[in-house]
Amino acid sequence: MSLGPRRGNHSASPGARRQIVAVAAAGITVAIALVVGGIAGAFVFFGPGPAARQGATTTVLLRPGAGIEEIGAELTRAGVIGSPPLFVLGAELSGSRRMKAGEYAFASRASMAQVIALIASGKVVRHFITIPEGVTAEFVAQALAKADYLTGDAPTPVEGSVLPETYEARRGDDRAAVLKRMMDARDKLLAQLWVHRRAGLPFQTPEQAVILASVVERETGRAEDRPRIAAVFVNRLKAGMPLQSDPTVIYGLTGGAPLGRVVTYADLASDTPYNTYKVRGLPPTPISNPGRAAIAAVLDPPDTHELYFVANGTDGGSKFAASLADHASNVGHYRQVEACQAAAKKAGTPAEC
């Protein structure tokens, strides 16, 4: 009599059980390893990075066209990050694989996440060149030459051809290109102001306006006095009077360098085309690079009858006069202030002049 299939014991054999346990243990080990690795990776990615080798920041220049692997290698060489593979992975996972070239300053111990975010934002190091109002062309050339983050050479510009401003430049910019921006800025401003110039001015070209503006610029550092000084010189030119400007005399003697002493009667008698005590009209060229306020002042001076001005001797300002008699009185006052200040200095007491 057939009893049918025998219902045996379906429990696994000892060998099979050992195999299952081994696979489970391996899986748990891998899972633990992944968790630990993930925690470690997250710590490296978000935690403090390497300390700067010198100072508070590390500056790195990333070339245009550099790939993410090259950038990672460059940052590692500079000591900004410690793991190029993690950098590449972090950049890919954060969607920042396309990074922007330029010069970057990374804070000491910046995390890899911060490094990636900075490069992805394109917040490169910004450099600035400031050209003060009234400086000479030689100063401009020296300022460009001293900017060690620039490349190439730039010639000394023509006097008066640069607009004094603060200009931004990036590492690797060409000096000649930066100079051209300075000159283009002056040309653009001059063209705008020339169109709206006051009628009846005693000069015919924009360049002549720059010449007169350069004289005004060197006559005073006081912004509120520029328009009135411009008006004085415009009135003198209209009247056929000499400009009688000490800065033009100095420029004729030194080429724009400081004279290093007060102007003497011998200086005023010097034979140079810039001696506006002896030569009527405008000097042959600008004597400085005038700023926008000085250019605007000579193109739209106030309507005055003033023909003279002299320093007031107290706050760097000037006293103005329409007549020679009033001017003589102002000069006398200035001499008194000078004498008072000299006496106070000699006595070592505060000047109350």
C-alpha positions as a printed NumPy array, in Angstrom:
array([[  0.   ,   0.   ,   0.   ],
       [  1.418,   3.292,  -1.092],
       [  1.761,   5.823,   1.563],
       [  2.576,   8.786,  -0.826],
       [  5.422,  11.263,  -0.516],
       [  6.975,  11.379,   2.8  ],
       [  6.637,  14.646,   4.718],
       [ 10.206,  15.175,   5.801],
       [ 11.824,  17.869,   7.977],
       [ 12.33 ,  21.072,   5.836],
       [ 14.76 ,  22.799,   8.196],
       [ 18.038,  23.819,   6.522],
       [ 21.104,  21.784,   7.007],
       [ 23.803,  23.098,   9.32 ],
       [ 25.97 ,  24.104,   6.314],
       [ 23.187,  26.086,   4.731],
       [ 22.458,  27.84 ,   7.98 ],
       [ 26.07 ,  28.828,   8.304],
       [ 26.035,  30.228,   4.777],
       [ 22.931,  32.307,   5.478],
       [ 24.436,  33.67 ,   8.655],
       [ 27.631,  34.54 ,   6.823],
       [ 25.757,  36.418,   4.074],
       [ 23.684,  38.312,   6.627],
       [ 26.772,  39.227,   8.609],
       [ 28.487,  40.414,   5.46 ],
       [ 25.479,  42.519,   4.564],
       [ 25.387,  44.041,   8.009],
       [ 29.121,  44.745,   7.791],
       [ 28.72 ,  46.43 ,   4.435],
       [ 25.805,  48.477,   5.744],
       [ 27.781,  49.515,   8.78 ],
       [ 30.743,  50.367,   6.584],
       [ 28.541,  52.466,   4.331],
       [ 27.062,  54.297,   7.281],
       [ 30.452,  54.875,   8.858],
       [ 31.911,  55.889,   5.501],
       [ 29.011,  58.229,   4.899],
       [ 29.437,  59.821,   8.304],
       [ 33.18 ,  60.153,   7.754],
       [ 32.654,  61.593,   4.274],
       [ 30.086,  64.038,   5.573],
       [ 32.482,  65.121,   8.302],
       [ 35.265,  65.668,   5.77 ],
       [ 32.873,  67.49 ,   3.413],
       [ 31.156,  69.725,   5.936],
       [ 33.755,  69.803,   8.69 ],
       [ 36.766,  72.131,   9.016],
       [ 39.296,  71.854,   6.235],
       [ 43.085,  72.241,   6.354],
       [ 44.593,  75.29 ,   8.028],
       [ 46.16 ,  77.881,   5.752],
       [ 49.897,  77.413,   5.402],
       [ 50.442,  81.109,   5.946],
       [ 48.116,  83.865,   7.125],
       [ 44.349,  83.751,   7.386],
       [ 43.592,  82.849,   3.766],
       [ 44.98 ,  80.862,   0.859],
       [ 44.805,  82.41 ,  -2.592],
       [ 44.431,  80.104,  -5.594],
       [ 44.212,  81.051,  -9.268],
       [ 41.983,  78.732, -11.297],
       [ 42.662,  78.952, -14.997],
       [ 39.87 ,  79.303, -17.575],
       [ 38.777,  75.956, -18.954],
       [ 40.051,  73.909, -16.024],
       [ 38.035,  70.753, -15.361],
       [ 36.742,  69.698, -11.962],
       [ 39.517,  67.121, -11.543],
       [ 42.198,  69.72 , -12.323],
       [ 40.618,  72.174,  -9.901],
       [ 40.566,  69.535,  -7.179],
       [ 44.23 ,  68.768,  -7.779],
       [ 45.133,  72.481,  -7.711],
       [ 43.259,  73.025,  -4.456],
       [ 44.998,  70.023,  -2.932],
       [ 48.442,  71.329,  -3.955],
       [ 47.575,  74.671,  -2.364],
       [ 46.508,  72.956,   0.863],
       [ 42.871,  74.087,   0.644],
       [ 41.347,  70.595,   0.56 ],
       [ 42.582,  67.153,   1.553],
       [ 40.662,  64.787,  -0.725],
       [ 40.396,  65.431,  -4.48 ],
       [ 37.98 ,  62.48 ,  -5.065],
       [ 35.623,  63.718,  -2.36 ],
       [ 35.849,  67.208,  -3.864],
       [ 34.827,  65.883,  -7.282],
       [ 32.014,  63.8  ,  -5.768],
       [ 30.792,  66.734,  -3.675],
       [ 30.817,  69.062,  -6.668],
       [ 28.822,  66.576,  -8.74 ],
       [ 26.27 ,  65.834,  -6.017],
       [ 25.771,  69.552,  -5.325],
       [ 25.33 ,  70.353,  -9.01 ],
       [ 28.428,  72.55 ,  -9.019],
       [ 30.526,  70.67 , -11.544],
       [ 30.802,  73.742, -13.779],
       [ 33.018,  76.081, -11.796],
       [ 34.159,  79.591, -12.638],
       [ 37.773,  80.52 , -13.298],
       [ 39.515,  83.321, -11.443],
       [ 41.417,  84.174,  -8.301],
       [ 39.863,  82.951,  -5.05 ],
       [ 40.798,  83.555,  -1.423],
       [ 39.822,  80.63 ,   0.81 ],
       [ 39.588,  81.158,   4.553],
       [ 41.798,  78.99 ,   6.727],
       [ 40.032,  75.724,   7.66 ],
       [ 37.182,  76.373,   5.231],
       [ 35.088,  73.247,   4.746],
       [ 35.012,  71.533,   1.38 ],
       [ 31.356,  72.522,   1.067],
       [ 32.331,  76.172,   1.567],
       [ 35.163,  75.863,  -0.962],
       [ 32.814,  74.436,  -3.596],
       [ 30.162,  77.06 ,  -2.881],
       [ 32.673,  79.902,  -3.211],
       [ 33.991,  78.735,  -6.569],
       [ 30.503,  77.994,  -7.887],
       [ 29.39 ,  81.522,  -6.924],
       [ 32.253,  83.109,  -8.866],
       [ 33.123,  85.467,  -5.99 ],
       [ 36.671,  86.074,  -7.114],
       [ 39.213,  88.317,  -5.413],
       [ 38.623,  91.941,  -6.397],
       [ 41.546,  94.307,  -6.955],
       [ 41.199,  98.078,  -7.217],
       [ 43.432, 100.798,  -8.643],
       [ 42.678, 104.304,  -7.403],
       [ 43.76 , 107.292,  -9.48 ],
       [ 43.331, 110.42 ,  -7.315],
       [ 42.158, 113.672,  -8.837],
       [ 44.919, 115.939, -10.016],
       [ 47.738, 113.399, -10.34 ],
       [ 50.068, 113.433, -13.31 ],
       [ 50.367, 110.91 , -16.123],
       [ 53.57 , 109.629, -14.547],
       [ 51.656, 108.732, -11.387],
       [ 49.159, 106.736, -13.461],
       [ 51.951, 104.816, -15.174],
       [ 53.588, 104.021, -11.832],
       [ 50.292, 102.901, -10.282],
       [ 49.763, 100.428, -13.118],
       [ 53.355,  99.197, -12.925],
       [ 53.092,  98.589,  -9.177],
       [ 49.917,  96.51 ,  -9.518],
       [ 51.664,  93.125,  -9.441],
       [ 48.461,  91.243, -10.245],
       [ 48.394,  92.804, -13.728],
       [ 50.342,  91.608, -16.753],
       [ 52.014,  93.237, -19.724],
       [ 53.223,  96.788, -20.113],
       [ 51.425, 100.089, -20.464],
       [ 52.884, 103.323, -21.811],
       [ 52.805, 106.569, -19.884],
       [ 49.518, 108.135, -20.999],
       [ 49.168, 111.602, -22.438],
       [ 48.742, 114.157, -19.646],
       [ 45.086, 114.732, -18.863],
       [ 43.836, 111.687, -20.811],
       [ 42.815, 109.582, -17.776],
       [ 39.721, 110.028, -15.622],
       [ 40.626, 109.844, -11.928],
       [ 38.452, 107.122, -10.423],
       [ 38.746, 103.768,  -8.663],
       [ 38.932, 100.983, -11.221],
       [ 38.417,  97.281, -10.611],
       [ 40.824,  94.817, -12.187],
       [ 41.336,  91.079, -11.955],
       [ 44.544,  89.13 , -11.666],
       [ 45.969,  88.59 , -15.107],
       [ 44.344,  91.641, -16.691],
       [ 46.564,  93.463, -19.165],
       [ 47.915,  96.827, -18.007],
       [ 47.377,  98.411, -21.395],
       [ 43.744,  97.27 , -21.36 ],
       [ 43.197,  98.737, -17.887],
       [ 44.764, 102.022, -19.022],
       [ 42.466, 102.072, -22.037],
       [ 39.456, 101.753, -19.71 ],
       [ 40.702, 104.768, -17.775],
       [ 41.116, 106.777, -20.966],
       [ 37.781, 105.663, -22.401],
       [ 36.084, 106.741, -19.171],
       [ 37.521, 110.236, -19.544],
       [ 36.496, 110.457, -23.197],
       [ 32.952, 109.346, -22.398],
       [ 32.556, 111.833, -19.541],
       [ 34.08 , 114.686, -21.525],
       [ 31.749, 114.026, -24.475],
       [ 28.708, 114.066, -22.181],
       [ 29.698, 117.297, -20.436],
       [ 30.815, 119.04 , -23.621],
       [ 27.368, 118.693, -25.19 ],
       [ 25.827, 120.58 , -22.256],
       [ 28.572, 123.204, -21.879],
       [ 27.729, 126.793, -21.154],
       [ 27.615, 129.135, -24.135],
       [ 30.331, 131.728, -24.65 ],
       [ 33.241, 129.868, -23.062],
       [ 36.69 , 131.2  , -24.011],
       [ 37.919, 127.924, -25.507],
       [ 36.881, 125.969, -28.562],
       [ 37.673, 122.286, -28.026],
       [ 37.106, 119.628, -25.361],
       [ 40.85 , 119.21 , -24.96 ],
       [ 41.198, 122.905, -24.113],
       [ 38.53 , 122.41 , -21.464],
       [ 40.647, 119.606, -19.987],
       [ 43.678, 121.915, -19.926],
       [ 41.814, 124.529, -17.917],
       [ 40.243, 121.859, -15.681],
       [ 43.704, 120.494, -14.896],
       [ 44.756, 123.952, -13.673],
       [ 41.617, 124.288, -11.546],
       [ 42.257, 120.827, -10.091],
       [ 45.768, 121.714,  -8.98 ],
       [ 44.756, 125.101,  -7.566],
       [ 42.554, 123.668,  -4.817],
       [ 41.689, 120.464,  -3.052],
       [ 38.498, 122.014,  -1.73 ],
       [ 35.499, 120.804,  -3.721],
       [ 33.281, 123.811,  -3.   ],
       [ 35.918, 126.225,  -4.318],
       [ 36.373, 124.582,  -7.722],
       [ 33.415, 126.232,  -9.486],
       [ 34.421, 129.742,  -8.359],
       [ 38.067, 129.201,  -9.265],
       [ 36.926, 127.928, -12.672],
       [ 34.834, 131.093, -13.048],
       [ 37.843, 133.275, -12.156],
       [ 39.976, 131.652, -14.861],
       [ 37.163, 131.824, -17.429],
       [ 36.694, 135.527, -16.623],
       [ 40.437, 136.15 , -16.954],
       [ 40.579, 134.422, -20.345],
       [ 37.607, 136.455, -21.561],
       [ 39.281, 139.657, -20.368],
       [ 42.608, 138.766, -22.015],
       [ 44.33 , 138.577, -18.621],
       [ 47.04 , 136.026, -17.873],
       [ 45.92 , 133.078, -15.742],
       [ 48.766, 133.642, -13.258],
       [ 48.603, 130.134, -11.834],
       [ 51.46 , 128.887,  -9.653],
       [ 50.783, 125.201, -10.449],
       [ 51.399, 125.825, -14.146],
       [ 54.729, 127.456, -13.299],
       [ 55.712, 124.448, -11.172],
       [ 54.742, 122.041, -13.945],
       [ 56.957, 123.9  , -16.367],
       [ 59.884, 123.564, -13.947],
       [ 59.418, 119.986, -12.718],
       [ 57.093, 118.239, -15.163],
       [ 54.56 , 117.757, -12.412],
       [ 56.801, 116.593,  -9.601],
       [ 56.547, 118.508,  -6.313],
       [ 58.672, 121.629,  -6.206],
       [ 59.632, 120.96 ,  -2.609],
       [ 59.557, 124.616,  -1.611],
       [ 57.509, 127.756,  -2.011],
       [ 57.347, 129.412,  -5.416],
       [ 59.854, 132.256,  -5.712],
       [ 59.939, 135.397,  -7.841],
       [ 62.666, 133.709,  -9.873],
       [ 60.269, 130.852, -10.61 ],
       [ 57.608, 133.318, -11.733],
       [ 60.124, 134.8  , -14.152],
       [ 61.087, 131.407, -15.647],
       [ 60.924, 130.977, -19.401],
       [ 58.713, 127.946, -20.005],
       [ 55.527, 127.706, -22.071],
       [ 53.724, 126.812, -18.824],
       [ 54.533, 130.096, -17.079],
       [ 51.078, 131.644, -17.133],
       [ 52.412, 134.785, -15.466],
       [ 54.323, 135.567, -18.663],
       [ 52.337, 133.673, -21.327],
       [ 48.707, 134.608, -21.854],
       [ 46.066, 132.025, -22.583],
       [ 46.036, 128.356, -21.73 ],
       [ 49.152, 126.244, -21.14 ],
       [ 50.107, 124.03 , -24.093],
       [ 48.919, 120.823, -22.376],
       [ 47.1  , 119.769, -19.235],
       [ 49.221, 119.821, -16.091],
       [ 47.356, 116.959, -14.392],
       [ 44.494, 114.533, -14.82 ],
       [ 41.441, 116.493, -13.645],
       [ 38.457, 114.788, -12.058],
       [ 34.863, 114.975, -13.175],
       [ 34.049, 117.87 , -10.803],
       [ 36.822, 120.069, -12.197],
       [ 35.854, 119.314, -15.802],
       [ 32.211, 120.047, -15.025],
       [ 33.212, 123.3  , -13.32 ],
       [ 35.032, 124.747, -16.326],
       [ 32.265, 123.715, -18.724],
       [ 29.522, 125.258, -16.605],
       [ 31.093, 127.838, -14.274],
       [ 28.945, 130.11 , -12.105],
       [ 28.177, 133.577, -13.432],
       [ 30.475, 135.847, -11.427],
       [ 32.625, 138.93 , -11.954],
       [ 35.442, 137.605,  -9.792],
       [ 38.942, 137.868, -11.193],
       [ 41.127, 137.071,  -8.19 ],
       [ 41.461, 134.545,  -5.376],
       [ 43.946, 133.835,  -2.637],
       [ 44.164, 131.228,   0.113],
       [ 42.365, 132.229,   3.298],
       [ 45.113, 130.658,   5.377],
       [ 42.804, 128.867,   7.794],
       [ 40.85 , 125.938,   6.378],
       [ 42.342, 125.385,   2.932],
       [ 39.723, 127.531,   1.287],
       [ 40.052, 130.684,  -0.793],
       [ 38.876, 134.282,  -0.639],
       [ 37.599, 135.74 ,  -3.898],
       [ 37.47 , 139.288,  -5.236],
       [ 36.189, 141.128,  -8.293],
       [ 38.503, 144.117,  -7.928],
       [ 42.23 , 144.422,  -7.467],
       [ 41.706, 146.561,  -4.366],
       [ 39.595, 143.883,  -2.675],
       [ 42.106, 141.26 ,  -3.73 ],
       [ 44.919, 143.271,  -2.161],
       [ 42.924, 143.394,   1.072],
       [ 42.451, 139.614,   0.958],
       [ 46.149, 139.098,   0.341],
       [ 46.941, 141.368,   3.302],
       [ 44.655, 139.288,   5.498],
       [ 46.35 , 136.116,   4.301],
       [ 49.779, 137.551,   5.152],
       [ 48.574, 138.419,   8.646],
       [ 47.305, 134.881,   9.182],
       [ 50.617, 133.498,   7.921],
       [ 52.57 , 135.705,  10.326],
       [ 50.286, 134.778,  13.231],
       [ 50.641, 131.067,  12.528],
       [ 54.426, 131.337,  12.228],
       [ 54.659, 133.194,  15.542],
       [ 52.456, 130.636,  17.287],
       [ 54.547, 127.779,  15.904],
       [ 57.763, 129.433,  17.112],
       [ 56.292, 130.02 ,  20.572],
       [ 54.846, 126.525,  20.727],
       [ 51.36 , 127.784,  21.455],
       [ 48.035, 127.107,  19.692],
       [ 47.405, 129.42 ,  16.759],
       [ 44.336, 131.623,  17.206],
       [ 44.521, 133.607,  14.018]])
